Structure formats: structure tokens, C-alpha cells
């Protein structure tokens, strides 16, 4: 979501986002890294059309130094405000009772990014008391000022080039994962359909009906959901191909 906040003849572009979570247990590959990369590409495309002061905040579900993090800052030129101020704090805490699968202890995955027309003054965690939590994430409070410096959307060409290549690799990784999921759904559909036929022949019509419904669901996931996912990767790749450098 992008909103323009204006006052006294000026405005700030406020971007709020929520990228795909990891959802993988500790020690297992990140099945959704490619999807997160595609959403990073989409976010880069949205940010490229913004002028003036820009602030991007939200649950980015990425760790500082991770591939998608480096791609994002490398291709937008935005600055991680907490890292700039050296006030990094975890925003997901291991003792939070709402945490689900995929979290690995205390993590900083919520951010405030700014361009050079915004000067970070302070970034701190809030709503992190054990009895006052409303989410599996703590809040993040950022204090900023407008700056007269030049924009920071011109990172070094070498860094931009490397980030562009790496983001393309993430999209290809995501596309391959989607194709694997499609084949898995197809195999499940075939197995359920076979079981439904056997059940029908054995007179287990109710069970056969349930199995057939499951087979249809797997087909829909394979041929509709994954197909849409693959189109999303193609669109993200077009954005990456259009990035200079």
C-alpha cells in the first residue's frame, strides 16, 4: 500500500508492505524464498515511480544480510533506518505466545527503510511487554525528519548489477519450487482419483465421493493456483529485466 502524507506544501510517500513468511521449520530449506523475492521485485517496481521523501515500513519477513534484503536495498537505494542508527532490535521474540512454525528465536524482520530525503532520528521497539502483546510481532516506532540531501536511489552500478542478478536467481528458484508443487499436486490427484475408483467399485460410495473431491481440489491447486503463481514470477521477471544496471 502506498499513501501520500502531505503538509505545508510537501509530502512523504509512505509505503506499507507485508512480504511472504518463511513457514519452514528450523533446518529445512525456505520453500517460499522465491515468492518473497517476487514480492520484493514488485515492491521495487512500485518504489521506482515515487518521487520525493520515501518511507517504506512493514513486516518484510527477511533478515538483515539475507539475499532478498540485499536485493531490496541494492536496487532501491533505501537505507535500513535501525542499521543506520545502530539501534537494531529484534521484532519477533522467542517467548511470544503467538509464534508459529518457521521462527528461529529472536529475529529482526520488521523494518523502516528511508531514502536520502528522509533522515532517521530514532527507531525503537514497542508493544513488546509479555502482557501487552497484540501480535506475534512487536511494534516498531520510527522518528524521522525531512532532509535536503540528494536521493539514495543510485547505488553503485556493481552492487546494482549483482543485486539484479541475484534477484533473478531467486525468481528462478521460486519458479522451480512452484513447478515441483504442481507435480506433487498432480500425483496426489492421480492417487486420490485411483482410490476413489477402487472405493466406488467396492461399494464405498461415500468414501469414494470424498476421495474424488480431494482429487478435484488437488487438480485445482495444480492447474489454477500454481499457474497463477507462475504468471506472478513471469511478471516479477519483467520488472527485474527493466531495472537499469
RARA-V782412 format. One line per field, one symbol per residue. psi: psi as a letter, one per 30 degrees, with the letter a starting at -180 (. if undefined). Layout:
psi = ???
This chain:
psi = kkkjjkkhfllkjjkkljlklegklkflljfgeeeeeeeeeeeeeeffgklakkkklajfhkkkfleeeeeeeeffglkjeeeefhhkkkfjkfgkffkakfkhakkjgkljklafgkjkekklklhgkfggkglfkllkkkkllklglllhgilkeeeeeeeeeeeeeeeeeeeeeeeeeeeeeeeeeeeeeeeeeeeefggieeeeeeeeeeeeeeeeeefeeeeeeeeeeeeeeeeeffkl.
